[in-house]
Amino acid sequence: PLMLLQVALLRSLVRPSGAPLWVCARPSLSRPLSVDLQGASVSGLLGAVRSASFVHSGFTAGARCPQGTLVEVVTALGEVCSPFVTLLLPVSVLSPEELRKLSWSGVPKPVRAVTWKLLSGYLPANVDRRPATLQRKQKEYFAFIDHYYDSRNDEVHQDTYRQIHIDIPRMSPEALVLQPKVTEIFERILFIWAIRHPASGYVQGMNDLVIPFFVVFLCEHTDDEDVDTADVSRVPEDVLRNVEADTYWCLSRLLDGIQDNYTFAQPGIQMKVKMLEELVRRIDEQVHRHLDQHEVRYLQFAFRWMNNLLMREVPLRCTIRLWDTYQSEPEGFAHFHLYVCAAFLVRWRKEILEEKDFQELLLFLQNLPTAHWGDEDISLLLAEAYRLKFAFADAPNHYKK
């Protein structure tokens, strides 16, 4: 996966003059590797990058060769997404804590996939262990498929599979989800997770949480600017298998942290909605009182916010940016999300207070106008959420009137 990451970064360094970019070859080679990036194909770049010393663990930083050095290339790459560029090096110089701090404010697209795998704990920090770990986990996932998936039509499991099959076409972006290969991948991921977690099984809402991981990991392997509409049939089968397995394991780690959201009667969500209500009462009593006077109950709009982690409220690009921060925060999905929801509700204070009708008020809260939101909107939302967390998280009475 790092190969395509490096290709994406190299492509961004094409010189206006079309002159070749010199990349230092392995010290054992007598001459440098010259890569003319102007009009180069992905496969051509991939072959070049595989030969370059900055993917070779034997590289010595001080080694030089004609026309350029590796240090110069890494410096140029650093201008694109420094200091995330160190993730490309054979030995990472970023500690897990440093990576979390960097990622809180957003992860550059070319390094997002590897960063998410590291933040989730799926990919080990030790660079040498990563290939073996990925291979082992991918093999383990497809062993689950071989063992469990044929049982989807058995009487004991057919209701679970039928519900998954019904829910997937309701997901967005439709152009991606409704491609037969993608539909099959999502069905396998969700069914296997449900079978292996009988305490909760499959619950509606889980299906949405597959999308961000799948899209981010797919981005490593497609040239499409808008992956929402990417033609998955053009992606090699072995690559899709790896994306599927990686998505499954990262989704599993997310759900492990919020599983009480999906056990019987969904007590985790019920509790978080109640906590949101009490928090908003403290933050903005006027908004809280307005909702109460018009008999709008928090469960009527905030249940979905907790169940789908705001995925139905903001565009996918915003969800992905949001998850950069969630994965950087301790218990981001389980705890910090509460403060994001509070900031999100208060963000619409003016519009809420202007609505005087129950039906119109509820309709507004269930269809908030975020279609044109981007990274800046999410950054402002996160900043406010962090302020609320800082002000209230350690206050023992902040959930009480």
C-alpha positions, 0 to 999 in steps of 0.5 A: 500500500505504501507504494501507491502512496509514494506514487501519489506524492511523486506525481504531485511533484511534476516540474512545470518544465517537464524536466526529469526528477532525479531519485537517488537509487540504492547505494549499491547501484552505480547510477541514479534512477531517473524518473520523468514524471511528465505524463508517466503512468501509474504502473511506470511510476510504481516500478520506478518507486520500487527501485528507489532507495527510499523504500529500501531499508538499507539506505544510508541518509548521507549516501550521495549519487549524481544529480541528487540525493534521497534527502533532497527528494524527501525534503521535496515530498515533505513540502506536500504533507510534512511531517506525515512524509516520514510514514514513507520512510523504512523506519518511521520517526513518528511515535504513536503519540506524535502521529495522533497529535498530527492527525487531530487537525486532519490527515493529508489524503495521500497518507490517510490510509496508512495513518488510519491503519496505524491509529486504529492499532491494526497496523503495527508501529514497527515498519518491519512487521507491517507486511507480515501483519497485513498478510496474516490478518487478510488471510484470517479474514478470508478464513472467516469467509470460508468458514461462515459465509455459506451459512448466511441462508441457514435458518438461524442466520437468514434474518441477519443476512436479509436485513443486511441485504436490505440496508446496503442499497439505502447507503450512500454514495449510491454510485459506489455502493450499488456496484455489485462488487461493492455490495458483495464486499459490504454484505460479507464484512457485515455478515461476518462481523455479526456472526462473530459478535453474537452479543449484538449481532447486526444492527441498522446503522453499522452498515454506514460505518463501513463506508469511510474505511472502504473509501479511504483504503480504496483511494490508495488504489484508484486514480479517480479524483472522486472515489465516490463514483470510482469504477471498482471493476477496474481495481484488480481483484487482489487489491479489492481483497486486501481493501475488504480485509483491511476494512473489516478489521478497522471496522471491528476495532471501531465497533469494539469501542462502541459495542454497547450502542448495538446490544439489546435495546441499544443502551449505549445510545440511550445513555449518550442521548440523555448525556447530550440533553443534559450537556446542552442544558448546561451549554445553552439553556435557551436552546434546550428550553425551546426544544422542550417547550415545543415538545421536541425530544432529543431521541427524535433527532439525536438517536441517529446522530449517535447510531450513525456517528453523524454520517447521515448529517454531513457529506462523506468528505466531512465524515472522513475529516471528522474521523481523522480527529476521532481516531486521534482522540482517546475514545474519540468515537465513544466519548468525544463524539458526544461533544461534537454532537453538542457543538453540532446542535448549538451550531444551528442555534439561530435557526432552531430559535426561529422555528416555532412549530414542532413539525417544522423544528423536527424536520429541520433537525432531521435534515440539516443544511450541510450539503456544501460543508467542507473541511473548514466547517468540520474544523470549526465544529471540532474546535468548538467540541474540544472547547466544550470537552475542555470546559466540561469533561472533568467537571463532575456536575456538568451533566446535572442541572 
